[in-house]
Structures are given as structure tokens and as C-alpha cells.
Amino acid sequence: MTATAPSDPAQANPAQANPYETDLDRNAANFVPLSPLSFLARTAATFPDRLAVAHGKRRYTWAQTAERCRRLASALAARGVGRNDTVAAMLTNTPEGVEAAHGVPMAGGVLNMLNTRLDAATIAFILDHGEAKVLLTDTEFAPVIREALTLTDRELLVVDVDDSEGPGGEKLGETDYESFLTTGDPAFEGLRPSDEWDAIALNYTSGTTGDPKGVVYHHRGAYLNALGNIMVWGMKMHPVYLWTLPMFHCNGWCFPWTITVQAGTHVCLRKVEAAAIYKAVAEEGVTHLCGAPIVMSMLLNADEQTKQSFPQSVQMMTAASPPPAPVLAGMQNLGIDVTHVYGLTEVYGPAVVCAWHDEWSIKPVDEQAALKSRQGVRYPSLEGLYIADAETLDPVPADGETMGEVMMRGNVVMKGYLKNPSATDKAFQGGWFRTGDLGVMHEDGYIELKDRSKDVIISGGENISTIEVEGVLYRHPAVMDVAVVARPDEKWGETPCAFVTLRPGKEATEAQLIAFARENMAHFKAPKTVVFGELPKTSTGKVQKFVLRERARNL
């Protein structure tokens, strides 16, 4: 007897609608746009008296934090901030940063956290390009912000944040933050997104060429990646999270919302120093923190007087360079377990994790380090991750050797680059987000990065464009030719190394070129090493950077 497929009623009678598509429409009762704004309301209502924010002597419960966020949103709305209006923030890891993550979108605005290490010209470009209406700025950064304001034609409402734990500084605005909050309504209900595709944040990434690109996040992605952080870490309720990761990095990898939905405690840390970290872990009971490998080196290399013991186990999430075996062993001895992640600004921070298998924990530390050096598998909130031939999009063999481009797809991929359709189209070519990173796929499905096709240097967790550094050095009158590559560095992971050919008859020292670079760009982007000589080139005149990278590794 031959089996036959069941008949399709819709095919038998095309006029008859499918019952699953009839009278089952979306409505206000069964469909609400996803937004991390819902996290704050739930936590404040459920755990109003739990400690939400700790910053020196400043302590706020969740009820108090929610009120401060509502006041901020109301005050912004009263000053004309509405849907899709940009609010920029030049802040360290302080309570105001946590509040901005909720209060700005609560007013309908889009939060643009500024990298506090940028130079005035770049800040001015971002304020102009992002069309900021308001700037919240810590008084510590008054010198660079004052200069940036002279370089922009925008009429900005400037609000000074005079942090009680900070060094103080000149006030540039018409009001200070605490006074601004008093103008807001503590019962302000705020705006929820009419569509979860609405923008929630704007983050600028230098990439590799020209001006920074504005990466636009939406409410849906922020919601999903905030929950993804909980899942990959197995995070329980009421974590105590130490802000060692800058909040301006991809909105703190979405952790302002992650910790909020878990009714945890945001332990703010204005300056990342070993003594302050040990003190916070020991005295505040920190259970989680994130940061670049330099934070681990800082903790391990601290003197014995600085180190403090703590009874609780601590989880640390790190990105950028994979932790070497001695560092992993040292962190384990401190009582800190390290999770390695990988991501980009364009995917809300971490979107790939080296998901750990229990049986790996009994392996020797060297073998564990080799496993942790792999970037891993996709977050639950990322729909697709694979390594493919950049031209054909065919997946590479899962042999751990064949290199291809890392590609991603899903709800935690950016909306696109603000006012830059050509860059957006290029990034999404072929229906995948093209990371520009090169890697391999292992047999077990874990990916491992091998190179960066864009030549971006990641130093202390900061992206540095080699082309930008080269452009500055080319302006020096003694420089004829220059190429910049990454040099491995124990403290920073990588630092810029410049290979320079001087003009005939001209002279310049390593110290002079480094000082020149520091005078003309953000200090952290300036080369730490300069090597003089002819640059290796192909027959067509293209610099062979792979040769220079090898030289830099052998310095």
C-alpha cells in the first residue's frame, strides 16, 4: 500500500483561509514590543528595597534608582527630547551611566555613550553626525569637552555631572545633573517603543578607515542580548556586578540591562585600578565583572599589600586576546573563573562564547587555555554563526585549519550604520553580517579567530585603526613611508607598532614620532614602538603587513 501525503485544505479550496491565520491577529493584549525598559519597572516593583547601585558613599535602592531614571526621562522630555532624539553622554562608570541607560530611552531618546578617551575633534564629529540634542558630561572631562564644543555648531543642552567620587572640574553647562533631576516628575510614566525595531542606542566604532561609523541598536536586540548574558553565564538572581568594563563599550555589553532584570547590584568603579577592584570584590561581595585581559594582568601583578582575599567565587568575562595558560591559572588561584567571549560593536558586544564543558575542567591548565583560546559558539540570542569563503559564502571545512570570514546573523545584529547606507550594504552583503575577522571552524563547531582582515588593533579592549595612526604619522615632515601593525603586549594584549621610512636628509627619533602622534590623536592610539627602515612591498607597491606583523612579534 502506497502512503500518500495528507491533503492540504487550503490547496483543495484556495478560498478557504488557514485557521491559524484567521481571527488570531496581534493586539495590545498579546503583543508588546520587546524592550529592556520593562526590566526596570519589574525589578523596582518586586525588589524595591534591594541595593541597586553602590558608588562610594552613594547608595540607591531599586525604588530610588527607578525614580531617578523617571526624573531624568521627564526632565529630558521637558527640554524637548522625544522619539529618536540623540542624548550623548561623556561619563565614567558612575550611577549616572546606569540611569542614562534607562532614562534616555524612557524619554524616547537614543543614548550615545562617548568613549572618554577620544580627542576633541572626534567627539565634535560624533556630536554633529549623531545630531545630539543633549550632552551629559562629567566635569573631569571639561578640557576636552570645552574644545569639542568649540568645534561643533550644534546648540546643545549641556548638563554637568559633578561626581562626589571624582576629581571635580570646570562646569560647562547651564545646570548640573542633580539639579536637572529635580525638574523631572518622579511619577513620569515614560515612553515605550511603538516598535521594537526603534533605536535605543548609538555607538561609534572607528573601524579601519576615515571617520567613525555610528552603529545603531534597537530595543529588541538590547532586550535579547541582555538576557543572553544571563544564559551564557548561568547567572542567578541578585548578582553583584563590578563595573570594570567601560559603559561606553557597546553600552557596557548590555549589562546595564542584564543586572537590572536580575535585580542585582551595580557596583560602580570610576577608575580601573587593582586596589579599587580588590577592595570592591572583598567589601561589596562582587560576584561578576567584565573586562579586557589587561584587568587580569592588573590583578595578578598587584603587590601583596594591594591584594585582598574574598570568600565568594567570582565570574569574569573577557574578550579580545584569549587568556594564556599562566593567566588562567593565576586567576583560578585568586578564585576568579574566566569566560572568554567574542563580539563586535555591531552585535551589541559579546555574541559568541566559549561555552565550557564540565569535563574540560579536569584537563591540565595548558589544555584548558587552548580550549579557551577558541572564541566558541553563538549566544542563544544570535541566530547564525559560521565561517565562510568571503567571495562565495560557502562554509569552510570544519578542520580547524581552513580560514574564512566570520559571519553572523540574528536579532542582535545592528540596524545598520547611521547615515551611511553604503557601509551598511557592504556589512550585510549576502544576507550576513560580514565581521571582517578571519577564523577557522573546529570539528566540534567552535570557531577560532586567526587574523583580522581589517588590521584593527585591540589594545586594552579598545579598537585602534592602523590607517588612522598611519595618517597621523604621515603628517610628520620627516616621514616618507609608514605602516602600522599590532605588536603583542603582555599588559595591553596588543599595541600599535609603526614601521617608518624617513625622508632622505631628514631625522626623527622614536620618542619624537610617538610624541607627535600623541599630540595629534587620542593618546591610547599612538604607537608604543617605532622601527626605522625600508618597508617590505609587493611588486605592485603594496606593503606586506604580514611580514611586518612577524617582525613585530619577534621584537
Summary of the structure (lengths in Angstrom):
residues: 555
radius of gyration: 24.9
end to end distance: 76.5
largest distance: 93.7
contacts: 1858
relative contact order: 0.08
helix: 34%
strand: 25%
